[in-house]
Amino acid sequence: MVKIRLQRVGAKKKVAYRVVVADSRAPRDGSYIEIIGHYDPRTVPPTIVIKQEKAQEWLKRGAQPTPTAASLLSKAGISSKLVSKAVRPPTDRKTPKKADKKAKAEAKAAAPEAKPAAAKTEPAKAEDTKPAA
C-alpha cells in the first residue's frame, strides 16, 4: 500500500519534515517514491509547502495519507473530499478507552453489592412456601 506520510529530516532537536509518498512497509526515514512537499513546525507560523497537483494525483491513485499528513494536506488547501475519502476512522479498537475501563470497574463494584441482598431474600421465600404441619 502506498502512503503519504512525513519523513523526518534536520539536525538533532532542529526537526523538519518532508511530505513523501512511500511504500507503507518502508522505514520512516527510508526509501520513498516521491517528495511532494515539506513541513517546518519550528517557524511561527509553521511552514507548510505541498505541491498540490502531485498530492491530488497520488490521492486519486489511491495513496492513503496518515492522520498527520491528512491534517497538513487539508491546511495546505488540498481538496477535503480527496483527503476525507482516504482517511477513515478505525473501526476496530484493540485496546479499550479509559471510559470503558471505568464503566467496567463501576459495574463490577455494583454487582457484588446486589448479589448478597438477593441471597438474603431467597431463603425467606423458601420458608414461606413450606406447608404448615
PyRosetta script that sets phi, psi and omega in degrees:
from pyrosetta import init, pose_from_sequence

init()
pose = pose_from_sequence("MVKIRLQRVGAKKKVAYRVVVADSRAPRDGSYIEIIGHYDPRTVPPTIVIKQEKAQEWLKRGAQPTPTAASLLSKAGISSKLVSKAVRPPTDRKTPKKADKKAKAEAKAAAPEAKPAAAKTEPAKAEDTKPAA")
pose.set_psi(1, 141.6)
pose.set_omega(1, -179.8)
pose.set_phi(2, -96.8)
pose.set_psi(2, 133.4)
pose.set_omega(2, -178.6)
pose.set_phi(3, -121.3)
pose.set_psi(3, 149.1)
pose.set_omega(3, 167.8)
pose.set_phi(4, -102.2)
pose.set_psi(4, 119.1)
pose.set_omega(4, -174.3)
pose.set_phi(5, -149.0)
pose.set_psi(5, 178.2)
pose.set_omega(5, -179.2)
pose.set_phi(6, -96.7)
pose.set_psi(6, 142.8)
pose.set_omega(6, 175.2)
pose.set_phi(7, -120.3)
pose.set_psi(7, 123.1)
pose.set_omega(7, -176.4)
pose.set_phi(8, -74.3)
pose.set_psi(8, 133.1)
pose.set_omega(8, 175.0)
pose.set_phi(9, -137.0)
pose.set_psi(9, 171.7)
pose.set_omega(9, 178.5)
pose.set_phi(10, 102.6)
pose.set_psi(10, 172.2)
pose.set_omega(10, -177.8)
pose.set_phi(11, -81.0)
pose.set_psi(11, 172.7)
pose.set_omega(11, 178.3)
pose.set_phi(12, -60.0)
pose.set_psi(12, 129.8)
pose.set_omega(12, -178.6)
pose.set_phi(13, 62.4)
pose.set_psi(13, 14.2)
pose.set_omega(13, 174.6)
pose.set_phi(14, -130.9)
pose.set_psi(14, 63.5)
pose.set_omega(14, -169.7)
pose.set_phi(15, -74.4)
pose.set_psi(15, 146.3)
pose.set_omega(15, 169.4)
pose.set_phi(16, -148.1)
pose.set_psi(16, 161.9)
pose.set_omega(16, -176.6)
pose.set_phi(17, -131.9)
pose.set_psi(17, 148.1)
pose.set_omega(17, 168.0)
pose.set_phi(18, -101.0)
pose.set_psi(18, 142.8)
pose.set_omega(18, 172.0)
pose.set_phi(19, -95.7)
pose.set_psi(19, 114.8)
pose.set_omega(19, -173.4)
pose.set_phi(20, -125.0)
pose.set_psi(20, 159.1)
pose.set_omega(20, 170.0)
pose.set_phi(21, -103.6)
pose.set_psi(21, 121.9)
pose.set_omega(21, -175.0)
pose.set_phi(22, -144.0)
pose.set_psi(22, 160.4)
pose.set_omega(22, 172.8)
pose.set_phi(23, -69.1)
pose.set_psi(23, 139.4)
pose.set_omega(23, -176.4)
pose.set_phi(24, -65.1)
pose.set_psi(24, -20.5)
pose.set_omega(24, -179.4)
pose.set_phi(25, -85.5)
pose.set_psi(25, -12.5)
pose.set_omega(25, -178.9)
pose.set_phi(26, -74.1)
pose.set_psi(26, 148.5)
pose.set_omega(26, 177.6)
pose.set_phi(27, -64.3)
pose.set_psi(27, 160.1)
pose.set_omega(27, -175.6)
pose.set_phi(28, -51.8)
pose.set_psi(28, -48.3)
pose.set_omega(28, -177.7)
pose.set_phi(29, -101.7)
pose.set_psi(29, 18.1)
pose.set_omega(29, -176.7)
pose.set_phi(30, -89.8)
pose.set_psi(30, -147.0)
pose.set_omega(30, -175.1)
pose.set_phi(31, -67.4)
pose.set_psi(31, 152.9)
pose.set_omega(31, 178.9)
pose.set_phi(32, -142.7)
pose.set_psi(32, 164.4)
pose.set_omega(32, -179.5)
pose.set_phi(33, -88.2)
pose.set_psi(33, -47.3)
pose.set_omega(33, -176.7)
pose.set_phi(34, -156.5)
pose.set_psi(34, 144.8)
pose.set_omega(34, 173.4)
pose.set_phi(35, -92.0)
pose.set_psi(35, 125.7)
pose.set_omega(35, 179.8)
pose.set_phi(36, -113.6)
pose.set_psi(36, 0.8)
pose.set_omega(36, 177.7)
pose.set_phi(37, 170.7)
pose.set_psi(37, -172.5)
pose.set_omega(37, 175.8)
pose.set_phi(38, -147.1)
pose.set_psi(38, 161.8)
pose.set_omega(38, -175.9)
pose.set_phi(39, -142.8)
pose.set_psi(39, 126.6)
pose.set_omega(39, 177.5)
pose.set_phi(40, -122.0)
pose.set_psi(40, 104.3)
pose.set_omega(40, -177.3)
pose.set_phi(41, -77.1)
pose.set_psi(41, -9.6)
pose.set_omega(41, -174.3)
pose.set_phi(42, -84.3)
pose.set_psi(42, -15.6)
pose.set_omega(42, 178.4)
pose.set_phi(43, -81.2)
pose.set_psi(43, 160.9)
pose.set_omega(43, 178.4)
pose.set_phi(44, -119.2)
pose.set_psi(44, 112.2)
pose.set_omega(44, -8.3)
pose.set_phi(45, -72.7)
pose.set_psi(45, 162.2)
pose.set_omega(45, -179.5)
pose.set_phi(46, -57.1)
pose.set_psi(46, 140.9)
pose.set_omega(46, -178.8)
pose.set_phi(47, -88.2)
pose.set_psi(47, 125.2)
pose.set_omega(47, 176.5)
pose.set_phi(48, -127.8)
pose.set_psi(48, 115.1)
pose.set_omega(48, 177.4)
pose.set_phi(49, -125.8)
pose.set_psi(49, 116.9)
pose.set_omega(49, -179.4)
pose.set_phi(50, -133.2)
pose.set_psi(50, 133.7)
pose.set_omega(50, 176.0)
pose.set_phi(51, -75.7)
pose.set_psi(51, 103.9)
pose.set_omega(51, -172.1)
pose.set_phi(52, -61.6)
pose.set_psi(52, -40.8)
pose.set_omega(52, -177.5)
pose.set_phi(53, -62.9)
pose.set_psi(53, -43.6)
pose.set_omega(53, 180.0)
pose.set_phi(54, -68.2)
pose.set_psi(54, -40.1)
pose.set_omega(54, 179.6)
pose.set_phi(55, -63.1)
pose.set_psi(55, -45.0)
pose.set_omega(55, 179.2)
pose.set_phi(56, -64.5)
pose.set_psi(56, -37.9)
pose.set_omega(56, 178.1)
pose.set_phi(57, -61.5)
pose.set_psi(57, -45.8)
pose.set_omega(57, -179.5)
pose.set_phi(58, -68.6)
pose.set_psi(58, -36.5)
pose.set_omega(58, 177.2)
pose.set_phi(59, -64.9)
pose.set_psi(59, -39.5)
pose.set_omega(59, 178.1)
pose.set_phi(60, -66.8)
pose.set_psi(60, -30.5)
pose.set_omega(60, 178.0)
pose.set_phi(61, -74.7)
pose.set_psi(61, -14.1)
pose.set_omega(61, 177.5)
pose.set_phi(62, 110.3)
pose.set_psi(62, 11.3)
pose.set_omega(62, 176.9)
pose.set_phi(63, -67.4)
pose.set_psi(63, 137.0)
pose.set_omega(63, -178.4)
pose.set_phi(64, -101.1)
pose.set_psi(64, 116.7)
pose.set_omega(64, 176.9)
pose.set_phi(65, -77.4)
pose.set_psi(65, 146.5)
pose.set_omega(65, 172.7)
pose.set_phi(66, -70.7)
pose.set_psi(66, 164.1)
pose.set_omega(66, -179.6)
pose.set_phi(67, -56.2)
pose.set_psi(67, -41.0)
pose.set_omega(67, 179.3)
pose.set_phi(68, -67.3)
pose.set_psi(68, -43.2)
pose.set_omega(68, 178.7)
pose.set_phi(69, -64.9)
pose.set_psi(69, -37.7)
pose.set_omega(69, 178.5)
pose.set_phi(70, -63.0)
pose.set_psi(70, -40.5)
pose.set_omega(70, 177.6)
pose.set_phi(71, -61.7)
pose.set_psi(71, -45.0)
pose.set_omega(71, 179.1)
pose.set_phi(72, -65.2)
pose.set_psi(72, -40.3)
pose.set_omega(72, 179.1)
pose.set_phi(73, -61.9)
pose.set_psi(73, -43.0)
pose.set_omega(73, -180.0)
pose.set_phi(74, -68.2)
pose.set_psi(74, -36.0)
pose.set_omega(74, 177.0)
pose.set_phi(75, -67.6)
pose.set_psi(75, -30.1)
pose.set_omega(75, 179.8)
pose.set_phi(76, -80.4)
pose.set_psi(76, -6.1)
pose.set_omega(76, 176.4)
pose.set_phi(77, 95.3)
pose.set_psi(77, 14.5)
pose.set_omega(77, 175.8)
pose.set_phi(78, -71.5)
pose.set_psi(78, 143.9)
pose.set_omega(78, -177.2)
pose.set_phi(79, -49.0)
pose.set_psi(79, 123.5)
pose.set_omega(79, -178.4)
pose.set_phi(80, -66.9)
pose.set_psi(80, -24.0)
pose.set_omega(80, 178.5)
pose.set_phi(81, -64.6)
pose.set_psi(81, -42.7)
pose.set_omega(81, -179.9)
pose.set_phi(82, -67.8)
pose.set_psi(82, -41.2)
pose.set_omega(82, -177.6)
pose.set_phi(83, -70.2)
pose.set_psi(83, -43.6)
pose.set_omega(83, -177.8)
pose.set_phi(84, -67.2)
pose.set_psi(84, -31.9)
pose.set_omega(84, 176.1)
pose.set_phi(85, -66.5)
pose.set_psi(85, -36.5)
pose.set_omega(85, -175.0)
pose.set_phi(86, -75.7)
pose.set_psi(86, -35.9)
pose.set_omega(86, -176.5)
pose.set_phi(87, -100.6)
pose.set_psi(87, 115.9)
pose.set_omega(87, 178.8)
pose.set_phi(88, -114.3)
pose.set_psi(88, 142.3)
pose.set_omega(88, 177.2)
pose.set_phi(89, -67.5)
pose.set_psi(89, 149.3)
pose.set_omega(89, 179.7)
pose.set_phi(90, -63.9)
pose.set_psi(90, 137.8)
pose.set_omega(90, -178.1)
pose.set_phi(91, -94.5)
pose.set_psi(91, -24.5)
pose.set_omega(91, -176.9)
pose.set_phi(92, -127.4)
pose.set_psi(92, 115.6)
pose.set_omega(92, 179.4)
pose.set_phi(93, -88.5)
pose.set_psi(93, 137.0)
pose.set_omega(93, 178.1)
pose.set_phi(94, -86.7)
pose.set_psi(94, -35.2)
pose.set_omega(94, -179.4)
pose.set_phi(95, -116.6)
pose.set_psi(95, 138.3)
pose.set_omega(95, -179.7)
pose.set_phi(96, -71.7)
pose.set_psi(96, 151.7)
pose.set_omega(96, 177.4)
pose.set_phi(97, -75.9)
pose.set_psi(97, 166.3)
pose.set_omega(97, -179.8)
pose.set_phi(98, -60.7)
pose.set_psi(98, -38.3)
pose.set_omega(98, -179.7)
pose.set_phi(99, -62.1)
pose.set_psi(99, -39.5)
pose.set_omega(99, 178.1)
pose.set_phi(100, -64.6)
pose.set_psi(100, -40.7)
pose.set_omega(100, 178.9)
pose.set_phi(101, -64.2)
pose.set_psi(101, -41.8)
pose.set_omega(101, 179.7)
pose.set_phi(102, -64.4)
pose.set_psi(102, -41.9)
pose.set_omega(102, -179.3)
pose.set_phi(103, -63.9)
pose.set_psi(103, -41.0)
pose.set_omega(103, 178.1)
pose.set_phi(104, -65.7)
pose.set_psi(104, -40.5)
pose.set_omega(104, 179.5)
pose.set_phi(105, -64.5)
pose.set_psi(105, -41.3)
pose.set_omega(105, 178.3)
pose.set_phi(106, -65.8)
pose.set_psi(106, -38.5)
pose.set_omega(106, 179.3)
pose.set_phi(107, -65.6)
pose.set_psi(107, -40.4)
pose.set_omega(107, 177.9)
pose.set_phi(108, -66.2)
pose.set_psi(108, -38.1)
pose.set_omega(108, -180.0)
pose.set_phi(109, -67.5)
pose.set_psi(109, -37.5)
pose.set_omega(109, -179.1)
pose.set_phi(110, -76.8)
pose.set_psi(110, -32.5)
pose.set_omega(110, -176.4)
pose.set_phi(111, -64.4)
pose.set_psi(111, -45.9)
pose.set_omega(111, 179.6)
pose.set_phi(112, -64.0)
pose.set_psi(112, -30.3)
pose.set_omega(112, 178.8)
pose.set_phi(113, -67.8)
pose.set_psi(113, -34.1)
pose.set_omega(113, -177.9)
pose.set_phi(114, -75.6)
pose.set_psi(114, -33.6)
pose.set_omega(114, -177.0)
pose.set_phi(115, -64.4)
pose.set_psi(115, -47.1)
pose.set_omega(115, 179.6)
pose.set_phi(116, -62.2)
pose.set_psi(116, -36.5)
pose.set_omega(116, 178.8)
pose.set_phi(117, -63.6)
pose.set_psi(117, -40.6)
pose.set_omega(117, 178.8)
pose.set_phi(118, -68.1)
pose.set_psi(118, -35.1)
pose.set_omega(118, -179.1)
pose.set_phi(119, -67.7)
pose.set_psi(119, -35.5)
pose.set_omega(119, 179.9)
pose.set_phi(120, -68.9)
pose.set_psi(120, -34.6)
pose.set_omega(120, -177.8)
pose.set_phi(121, -77.6)
pose.set_psi(121, -27.1)
pose.set_omega(121, -178.2)
pose.set_phi(122, -65.3)
pose.set_psi(122, -46.4)
pose.set_omega(122, 178.4)
pose.set_phi(123, -62.8)
pose.set_psi(123, -34.1)
pose.set_omega(123, 179.4)
pose.set_phi(124, -62.7)
pose.set_psi(124, -40.4)
pose.set_omega(124, 178.8)
pose.set_phi(125, -65.7)
pose.set_psi(125, -38.1)
pose.set_omega(125, -179.3)
pose.set_phi(126, -64.9)
pose.set_psi(126, -38.1)
pose.set_omega(126, -179.8)
pose.set_phi(127, -70.0)
pose.set_psi(127, -36.0)
pose.set_omega(127, -178.1)
pose.set_phi(128, -68.7)
pose.set_psi(128, -27.4)
pose.set_omega(128, -175.9)
pose.set_phi(129, -86.1)
pose.set_psi(129, -7.2)
pose.set_omega(129, 179.3)
pose.set_phi(130, -70.8)
pose.set_psi(130, 139.3)
pose.set_omega(130, 178.5)
pose.set_phi(131, -72.0)
pose.set_psi(131, 146.7)
pose.set_omega(131, -179.2)
pose.set_phi(132, -78.1)
pose.set_psi(132, 138.1)
pose.set_omega(132, -177.3)
pose.set_phi(133, -104.2)
pose.dump_pdb("model.pdb")
